[in-house]
Amino acid sequence: RNLHLFFFLEKSFCWDNPSWLYVEIHFILLFSRQGKLRLQKWYTTLPDKEKKKIIREIVQIILSRNQKTSSFVDWKDLKLVYKRYASLYFCCAIEDQDNELLTLEVVHRYVELLDRYFGNVCELDIIFNFEKAYFILDEFIIGGEVQETSKRSAVKAIEDSDMLQETVEEYMNKPAF
């Protein structure tokens, strides 16, 4: 039965050009329930002053919303897709016509990668290990597009990077003869 379903899906969708899987992310924000920004990644070039204004506006919009409302907000010519995990909000800005549910999956995958690396990630992990949070994000999303959908591959690249960093640190700490 599963084989028939896969065959049906293979014939129904164009796997060579899966445009229905495409989401262009303009920026990603992680902020606390208190409105403190914990991580920001911009895939659109904007002046810092404009970024700060956008961050203030978006944090205010999302924090003022009722928790039972939709996780999608039409904002200017973009769409905000957000999800709260524990004390952190993960927010992505996407094109108006892009798939919101796929964006929620992207957010969830990033949280899964963070959980896998940190072991049940919390806000303090992001605060004290922000460079790792950025590295994990960069391993997963490049230029606003998802590059690696496999959790196993992304985690392996992160672990390889950690091992390389440890090797370099050990080498640098050895005394020169």
URMO-V486866 format. One record per pair of residues at least 12 apart in sequence whose C-alpha atoms are under 7 Angstrom apart, sorted by the first residue. I is the first residue (numbers start at 1). J is the second residue. D is the distance in Angstrom with one decimal. If there is no record, write none. Layout:
# URMO-V486866
I;J;D / I;J;D
This chain:
# URMO-V486866
23;98;5.7 / 23;99;6.6 / 23;103;6.9 / 23;145;6.4 / 24;94;5.9 / 24;95;6.6 / 24;144;5.4 / 24;145;5.5 / 25;43;7.0 / 25;92;6.5 / 25;93;5.8 / 25;94;4.8 / 25;144;4.4 / 25;145;6.4 / 26;42;6.3 / 26;43;5.0 / 26;44;5.5 / 26;93;5.4 / 26;94;5.8 / 26;144;6.0 / 27;41;5.5 / 27;42;4.3 / 27;43;5.5 / 27;44;7.0 / 27;92;5.8 / 27;93;5.5 / 28;40;5.7 / 28;41;5.2 / 28;42;6.5 / 28;91;5.6 / 28;92;4.6 / 28;93;6.7 / 29;41;6.6 / 29;90;5.9 / 29;91;5.1 / 29;92;6.5 / 30;88;6.5 / 30;89;5.5 / 30;90;4.7 / 30;91;6.3 / 31;88;5.6 / 31;89;5.3 / 31;90;6.9 / 32;87;5.7 / 32;88;4.6 / 32;89;6.1 / 33;87;5.8 / 33;88;6.3 / 35;59;6.2 / 38;126;6.9 / 38;127;6.5 / 43;143;5.6 / 43;144;5.4 / 71;83;6.4 / 77;96;6.5 / 78;93;6.3 / 78;94;5.7 / 78;95;5.0 / 78;96;4.9 / 79;93;5.6 / 79;94;5.3 / 79;95;6.0 / 79;96;5.2 / 80;92;5.7 / 80;93;4.6 / 80;94;6.4 / 81;93;6.4 / 81;100;6.4 / 81;103;6.9 / 81;104;6.8 / 87;123;6.9 / 88;123;6.7 / 90;107;6.8 / 110;137;6.9 / 113;151;6.7 / 136;158;6.8 / 139;154;6.2 / 140;154;6.6
